[in-house]
Amino acid sequence: MMPQPTGRLVRKDDGVYLVLDRMFRAPIEEVWTYFSRSPRLASWLGEYSGSGATGAVKLRMTADGDGSDWQDVAVLECTAPRRLHADIGAAGDSHRMFVHLTEASGRTAVTVGRRLRSVVDEADAGPRWDYYLDRLVAAHDHKPEPEWSSYGPVMTEHYRTLCRELDRDLRSDAAAARLGTRG
Protein backbone atom coordinates (compact mmCIF):
# COMPACT_ATOMS: atom_id res chain seq x y z
CA MET A 1 0.00 0.00 0.00
CA MET A 2 1.34 3.41 -0.97
CA PRO A 3 1.70 5.97 1.82
CA GLN A 4 -0.68 8.90 1.74
CA PRO A 5 0.19 12.55 2.44
CA THR A 6 -0.86 13.48 5.97
CA GLY A 7 0.38 17.05 6.40
CA ARG A 8 -1.68 20.17 6.66
CA LEU A 9 -0.78 23.84 6.56
CA VAL A 10 -1.53 25.86 9.69
CA ARG A 11 -1.37 29.64 9.98
CA LYS A 12 0.18 30.80 13.26
CA ASP A 13 1.18 34.23 14.53
CA ASP A 14 4.77 33.70 13.38
CA GLY A 15 4.06 32.16 9.97
CA VAL A 16 2.73 29.13 8.14
CA TYR A 17 3.63 25.68 9.43
CA LEU A 18 3.53 22.28 7.81
CA VAL A 19 1.99 20.12 10.57
CA LEU A 20 1.86 16.32 10.67
CA ASP A 21 0.65 13.81 13.25
CA ARG A 22 1.44 10.22 14.14
CA MET A 23 -0.07 7.95 16.80
CA PHE A 24 1.79 5.35 18.87
CA ARG A 25 0.59 2.56 21.16
CA ALA A 26 3.16 3.45 23.76
CA PRO A 27 3.60 5.66 26.81
CA ILE A 28 4.71 9.23 26.22
CA GLU A 29 8.08 8.71 27.95
CA GLU A 30 8.98 5.93 25.52
CA VAL A 31 8.05 7.95 22.43
CA TRP A 32 9.91 11.00 23.78
CA THR A 33 13.18 9.02 23.68
CA TYR A 34 12.96 8.99 19.86
CA PHE A 35 13.43 12.77 20.01
CA SER A 36 15.76 13.04 23.01
CA ARG A 37 18.18 10.10 22.85
CA SER A 38 20.77 10.10 20.08
CA PRO A 39 20.64 6.35 19.23
CA ARG A 40 16.86 6.43 18.93
CA LEU A 41 16.83 9.70 16.96
CA ALA A 42 19.46 8.18 14.66
CA SER A 43 17.18 5.21 13.97
CA TRP A 44 14.79 7.42 12.00
CA LEU A 45 16.13 10.94 11.41
CA GLY A 46 19.72 11.64 12.33
CA GLU A 47 22.35 11.90 14.98
CA TYR A 48 23.07 14.78 17.30
CA SER A 49 25.85 15.99 19.50
CA GLY A 50 25.82 18.53 22.28
CA SER A 51 23.45 19.05 25.15
CA GLY A 52 19.83 20.09 24.93
CA ALA A 53 20.20 21.42 28.48
CA THR A 54 22.52 24.14 27.17
CA GLY A 55 20.26 24.87 24.21
CA ALA A 56 23.11 24.21 21.75
CA VAL A 57 23.10 21.04 19.69
CA LYS A 58 24.37 19.90 16.28
CA LEU A 59 22.24 17.63 14.08
CA ARG A 60 23.16 15.58 11.02
CA MET A 61 20.13 14.19 9.23
CA THR A 62 21.28 10.74 8.18
CA ALA A 63 17.84 9.98 6.74
CA ASP A 64 18.94 12.21 3.84
CA GLY A 65 22.06 10.11 3.19
CA ASP A 66 25.54 9.86 4.57
CA GLY A 67 26.75 13.11 3.00
CA SER A 68 24.55 15.39 5.07
CA ASP A 69 26.23 18.29 6.86
CA TRP A 70 25.99 18.99 10.57
CA GLN A 71 23.46 21.74 11.28
CA ASP A 72 23.22 24.08 14.25
CA VAL A 73 20.22 23.54 16.51
CA ALA A 74 19.11 26.22 18.94
CA VAL A 75 16.74 24.63 21.47
CA LEU A 76 14.16 27.27 22.30
CA GLU A 77 11.98 25.18 24.61
CA CYS A 78 12.30 21.67 25.95
CA THR A 79 9.69 20.44 28.38
CA ALA A 80 10.23 16.69 28.60
CA PRO A 81 8.36 14.62 27.63
CA ARG A 82 5.83 16.93 26.01
CA ARG A 83 7.33 19.83 24.04
CA LEU A 84 10.39 20.64 22.00
CA HIS A 85 10.81 23.85 20.00
CA ALA A 86 14.01 24.53 18.07
CA ASP A 87 15.56 26.43 15.20
CA ILE A 88 17.51 24.10 12.93
CA GLY A 89 20.16 25.42 10.56
CA ALA A 90 22.47 28.39 10.32
CA ALA A 91 21.27 31.70 11.74
CA GLY A 92 19.24 33.55 9.14
CA ASP A 93 18.62 30.32 7.21
CA SER A 94 17.12 28.17 9.96
CA HIS A 95 13.80 26.38 10.13
CA ARG A 96 11.59 26.70 13.21
CA MET A 97 10.41 23.26 14.32
CA PHE A 98 8.19 21.99 17.08
CA VAL A 99 7.30 18.59 18.47
CA HIS A 100 4.33 18.17 20.80
CA LEU A 101 3.44 14.88 22.47
CA THR A 102 0.22 14.05 24.31
CA GLU A 103 -0.84 10.80 25.94
CA ALA A 104 -4.24 9.30 26.62
CA SER A 105 -5.34 5.71 27.25
CA GLY A 106 -1.90 4.25 26.62
CA ARG A 107 -1.47 5.99 23.27
CA THR A 108 0.81 8.89 22.46
CA ALA A 109 0.06 11.41 19.73
CA VAL A 110 3.04 13.16 18.16
CA THR A 111 2.53 16.44 16.31
CA VAL A 112 5.48 17.83 14.37
CA GLY A 113 5.50 21.27 12.80
CA ARG A 114 7.98 22.99 10.50
CA ARG A 115 7.62 26.67 9.69
CA LEU A 116 7.80 27.39 5.97
CA ARG A 117 9.89 30.36 4.91
CA SER A 118 7.98 30.46 1.62
CA VAL A 119 4.59 28.85 1.13
CA VAL A 120 5.15 28.65 -2.62
CA ASP A 121 8.74 27.41 -2.66
CA GLU A 122 8.75 24.82 0.13
CA ALA A 123 6.09 22.31 -0.88
CA ASP A 124 8.80 19.63 -1.02
CA ALA A 125 8.95 19.71 2.80
CA GLY A 126 5.62 17.82 2.92
CA PRO A 127 6.76 14.54 1.36
CA ARG A 128 10.04 14.70 3.30
CA TRP A 129 8.30 14.99 6.67
CA ASP A 130 5.75 12.29 5.82
CA TYR A 131 8.76 10.09 5.00
CA TYR A 132 10.67 11.02 8.18
CA LEU A 133 7.66 10.40 10.43
CA ASP A 134 6.89 7.08 8.75
CA ARG A 135 10.54 6.18 9.43
CA LEU A 136 9.88 7.07 13.08
CA VAL A 137 6.86 4.74 13.17
CA ALA A 138 8.89 1.98 11.51
CA ALA A 139 11.77 2.42 13.98
CA HIS A 140 9.41 2.40 16.96
CA ASP A 141 7.47 -0.62 15.71
CA HIS A 142 10.61 -2.51 14.57
CA LYS A 143 9.37 -2.62 10.96
CA PRO A 144 11.29 -2.12 7.72
CA GLU A 145 12.02 1.49 6.72
CA PRO A 146 9.80 2.95 4.02
CA GLU A 147 11.28 3.67 0.58
CA TRP A 148 11.76 7.36 -0.32
CA SER A 149 10.54 6.65 -3.86
CA SER A 150 7.01 6.17 -2.47
CA TYR A 151 7.00 9.73 -1.10
CA GLY A 152 8.74 12.46 -3.09
CA PRO A 153 7.45 11.87 -6.60
CA VAL A 154 4.02 10.68 -5.49
CA MET A 155 3.17 13.30 -2.85
CA THR A 156 4.76 16.46 -4.21
CA GLU A 157 1.78 17.59 -6.27
CA HIS A 158 -0.56 17.19 -3.28
CA TYR A 159 1.62 19.52 -1.20
CA ARG A 160 2.10 21.95 -4.07
CA THR A 161 -1.68 22.20 -4.38
CA LEU A 162 -2.03 22.87 -0.63
CA CYS A 163 0.64 25.57 -0.84
CA ARG A 164 -0.89 27.22 -3.93
CA GLU A 165 -4.34 27.29 -2.30
CA LEU A 166 -3.00 28.80 0.92
CA ASP A 167 -0.90 31.31 -1.02
CA ARG A 168 -4.05 32.38 -2.91
CA ASP A 169 -5.93 32.75 0.40
CA LEU A 170 -3.10 34.78 1.94
CA ARG A 171 -3.02 37.09 -1.08
CA SER A 172 -6.81 37.53 -0.91
CA ASP A 173 -6.63 38.30 2.81
CA ALA A 174 -3.87 40.84 2.21
CA ALA A 175 -5.83 42.50 -0.60
CA ALA A 176 -8.96 42.66 1.54
CA ALA A 177 -6.99 44.17 4.41
CA ARG A 178 -5.55 46.85 2.12
CA LEU A 179 -9.02 47.70 0.81
CA GLY A 180 -10.42 47.80 4.33
CA THR A 181 -7.79 50.29 5.53
CA ARG A 182 -8.38 52.68 2.63
CA GLY A 183 -12.12 52.94 3.15
C-alpha positions in Angstrom: 0.0 0.0 0.0 1.3 3.4 -1.0 1.7 6.0 1.8 -0.7 8.9 1.7 0.2 12.6 2.4 -0.9 13.5 6.0 0.4 17.0 6.4 -1.7 20.2 6.7 -0.8 23.8 6.6 -1.5 25.9 9.7 -1.4 29.6 10.0 0.2 30.8 13.3 1.2 34.2 14.5 4.8 33.7 13.4 4.1 32.2 10.0 2.7 29.1 8.1 3.6 25.7 9.4 3.5 22.3 7.8 2.0 20.1 10.6 1.9 16.3 10.7 0.7 13.8 13.3 1.4 10.2 14.1 -0.1 8.0 16.8 1.8 5.3 18.9 0.6 2.6 21.2 3.2 3.5 23.8 3.6 5.7 26.8 4.7 9.2 26.2 8.1 8.7 28.0 9.0 5.9 25.5 8.0 7.9 22.4 9.9 11.0 23.8 13.2 9.0 23.7 13.0 9.0 19.9 13.4 12.8 20.0 15.8 13.0 23.0 18.2 10.1 22.8 20.8 10.1 20.1 20.6 6.4 19.2 16.9 6.4 18.9 16.8 9.7 17.0 19.5 8.2 14.7 17.2 5.2 14.0 14.8 7.4 12.0 16.1 10.9 11.4 19.7 11.6 12.3 22.3 11.9 15.0 23.1 14.8 17.3 25.8 16.0 19.5 25.8 18.5 22.3 23.5 19.1 25.1 19.8 20.1 24.9 20.2 21.4 28.5 22.5 24.1 27.2 20.3 24.9 24.2 23.1 24.2 21.7 23.1 21.0 19.7 24.4 19.9 16.3 22.2 17.6 14.1 23.2 15.6 11.0 20.1 14.2 9.2 21.3 10.7 8.2 17.8 10.0 6.7 18.9 12.2 3.8 22.1 10.1 3.2 25.5 9.9 4.6 26.7 13.1 3.0 24.6 15.4 5.1 26.2 18.3 6.9 26.0 19.0 10.6 23.5 21.7 11.3 23.2 24.1 14.2 20.2 23.5 16.5 19.1 26.2 18.9 16.7 24.6 21.5 14.2 27.3 22.3 12.0 25.2 24.6 12.3 21.7 26.0 9.7 20.4 28.4 10.2 16.7 28.6 8.4 14.6 27.6 5.8 16.9 26.0 7.3 19.8 24.0 10.4 20.6 22.0 10.8 23.9 20.0 14.0 24.5 18.1 15.6 26.4 15.2 17.5 24.1 12.9 20.2 25.4 10.6 22.5 28.4 10.3 21.3 31.7 11.7 19.2 33.6 9.1 18.6 30.3 7.2 17.1 28.2 10.0 13.8 26.4 10.1 11.6 26.7 13.2 10.4 23.3 14.3 8.2 22.0 17.1 7.3 18.6 18.5 4.3 18.2 20.8 3.4 14.9 22.5 0.2 14.1 24.3 -0.8 10.8 25.9 -4.2 9.3 26.6 -5.3 5.7 27.2 -1.9 4.3 26.6 -1.5 6.0 23.3 0.8 8.9 22.5 0.1 11.4 19.7 3.0 13.2 18.2 2.5 16.4 16.3 5.5 17.8 14.4 5.5 21.3 12.8 8.0 23.0 10.5 7.6 26.7 9.7 7.8 27.4 6.0 9.9 30.4 4.9 8.0 30.5 1.6 4.6 28.9 1.1 5.1 28.7 -2.6 8.7 27.4 -2.7 8.8 24.8 0.1 6.1 22.3 -0.9 8.8 19.6 -1.0 8.9 19.7 2.8 5.6 17.8 2.9 6.8 14.5 1.4 10.0 14.7 3.3 8.3 15.0 6.7 5.8 12.3 5.8 8.8 10.1 5.0 10.7 11.0 8.2 7.7 10.4 10.4 6.9 7.1 8.7 10.5 6.2 9.4 9.9 7.1 13.1 6.9 4.7 13.2 8.9 2.0 11.5 11.8 2.4 14.0 9.4 2.4 17.0 7.5 -0.6 15.7 10.6 -2.5 14.6 9.4 -2.6 11.0 11.3 -2.1 7.7 12.0 1.5 6.7 9.8 3.0 4.0 11.3 3.7 0.6 11.8 7.4 -0.3 10.5 6.7 -3.9 7.0 6.2 -2.5 7.0 9.7 -1.1 8.7 12.5 -3.1 7.5 11.9 -6.6 4.0 10.7 -5.5 3.2 13.3 -2.8 4.8 16.5 -4.2 1.8 17.6 -6.3 -0.6 17.2 -3.3 1.6 19.5 -1.2 2.1 21.9 -4.1 -1.7 22.2 -4.4 -2.0 22.9 -0.6 0.6 25.6 -0.8 -0.9 27.2 -3.9 -4.3 27.3 -2.3 -3.0 28.8 0.9 -0.9 31.3 -1.0 -4.1 32.4 -2.9 -5.9 32.7 0.4 -3.1 34.8 1.9 -3.0 37.1 -1.1 -6.8 37.5 -0.9 -6.6 38.3 2.8 -3.9 40.8 2.2 -5.8 42.5 -0.6 -9.0 42.7 1.5 -7.0 44.2 4.4 -5.5 46.9 2.1 -9.0 47.7 0.8 -10.4 47.8 4.3 -7.8 50.3 5.5 -8.4 52.7 2.6 -12.1 52.9 3.1 
